[in-house]
């Protein structure tokens, strides 16, 4: 299981900022099929009059020679983009595949591209069009090397939406919050769908009347109001594979349990699994005992055993190709989309109690202060005496054991907590980032309806397992580095300068300080978080710190893990649900010479591409899980329209403010058009809205009382009306014209505003806006009320 929380900024809607020239060039290079002015505008959220400025920037780039305009799209004329469309040629005499670049528009000789196939790639033939990732090389017979991403045309553009029947077929209304483009469905392409049904469709031909694309319905997903349709929408919308091919299932079903041959017998060691009560698989087990070595007084021997997935999922097999394609398991409140078929994930690779299971285990030696003194890896066979859950383990340690935990209290549970105390002291010295962001847990009834939204309880039993897994991950990385074996690291780079500057501004507005002029370490951020703890700005500072973080990713290059304050870190502990961990297991097998199922030359050669791919699938799952949570929360609130709630401002945009409710953690938008008749200035740097007439400031973290005005379960959209801000009544009308709901339209003149020029109040507000010191002072005064 993963115990480095995903560190990436929370979703905030597009701010309609005009991109810089380098940003535009980067987009065009990475998206060769989406390079029209309309595509570029959509990518950067540019709407309305800002499109004129975008057109000007594109013309400047064209005049400067950076771009070449062909029809309605823009291209870099001098080189191929990192991702490009190619047409495969016939194999040459040596069997090598070369491809012709369809995106070449330069004046020189057309580049020669060699296609480097992976073992998991489908066979390619002459004439195939592919989307490939390119790397510049300087070989005698080619200039670029290409790695297949996908065949072009094999996966048509898809949409998930509500089918609306008409006299000549019908239309599909997308369920995306940000999409207002309908799709036309001809009579012979409805697939039998009924009016109001949730469907998945793919593009079927060019655009028709009014520029709307034609679609063919490929899957009927049923009633969109059914509770269990919520996660299904996200699965299809984000393209997560949720059905295993028959040949993959057959390969899984043919697997037999591993025996003791070639393994260390660990069956007498009481390795227990500790998971949530509703866990669907058990891929890690732990045990700790005092170290009897006189030289390590007060120290411990700590065991972590992980399911040996590599024994069953061999490189290049159908199971391996499918697992790599999925990248990871995806978890939703009502279902799991697993990386591996249930025969493996729920059976042979799950460390169930009382049955022999293949594992890769590490025995780590730690001293009394929690420092790791060394480790030994082994390929073993274990038999867990018990599958326990967090609550019962914590209850047993706190003096309330049950029939299952009672016999294990002294020989197993107490030593685990003793070892954890040592590791905790080491953690305090290391100072990993200590964010305090409660985790939401959506509770469903048997029918799949939301009955409550709870905040997950955090106990020492959770922290104990997390610390053990982090230490095992470090041990795996250090061992493979020492043995000079390629691997995939879990990388989390330090925050960029601009995001740190934004965090400093937020801290300053709260009367806190994040020092400059030093190499940033997590202990500096923890000091800031500790100073904010218990204050009105506690959640604001935690959220702002999270947003300043970069996103973690997988790479064969080791750039360290900033959030955990660790130099060497790799994911080793969850191979049932993460392909990255399976790669690390194979690396350990190769490094120790345990068998022929370790890393292959193809695995080693494609580690960078594998890292990029599984980083993408991880982001895909996180987005799908987030969208599902949004929809469940909207469904939970949908029968409470008109109810009043308390919360905090969690996001600021040109078109309004986002408020996170205290009760459920649900995020909703207060449209700027409902904030009153005055014009609101949006300041990107400080993340604030300022009223032009009143000077009223809306900023992150402010206490708000709102009324629920909209909750749409199908899209997950939630809208509020502001009632109070910082305990004071918010007197805002609903007829304002500062901006429309989510569209960024409208001018500065609201109803009743004189046409003769800016009012004195507005001039004063502009002066305030330009003076950063005044702005911070106003904000501090607001927070002290």
Secondary structure, DSSP 8 states (H G I E B T S, - for coil): ---S----------------HHHHHHHHHH-TT--BHHHHHHHTT--TTHHHHHHHHHHHHHHTTS-EEETTEEE-SSS--SEEEEEE----TTS-EEEEETT---SS----EEE---TTS----TT-EEEEEEEE---SS-SEEEEEEEETTTS--EEEEEEEEETTEEEEEE--TT----EEE-GGGSTT--TTEEEEEEEEEEE-GGG-EEEEEEEEEEETTSTTHHHHHHHHHTT---S--HHHHHHHHT-----STTSEE-TTS--BEEE-TT-S---EEEEEEE---GGGTT-EEEEEEEE-GGGTS-TTSHHHHHHHHH-B-EEETTEEE-SS-HHIIIIITS--BTSEEEEEEEEEEE-TTS-EEEEEEEEEEEEBS-EEEHHHHHHHHTT---HHHHTTIIIIIHHHHHHHHHHHHHHHHHT--------EEEEE-TTS-EEEEEE----HHHHHHHHHHHHHHHHHHHHHHHTT----EEEB----HHHHHHHHHHHHHTT-----SS---HHHHHHHHHHHTTSTTHHHHHHHHHHHS---EEESS---BTTTTBSS----S-TTTBHHHHHHHHHHHHHHT--SSS--HHHHHTHHHHHHHHHHHHHHHHHHHHHHHHHHHHHHHGGGTT-EEEEEEEEEETTEEEEEETTT--EEEEEGGGS-SS-EEEETTTTEEEETTT--EEETT-EEEEEEEEEETTTTEEEEEEEEETTEE----S---S--TTT----S--TT--SSS--HHHHHHHHHHH-HHHHHHHHHHHHH-
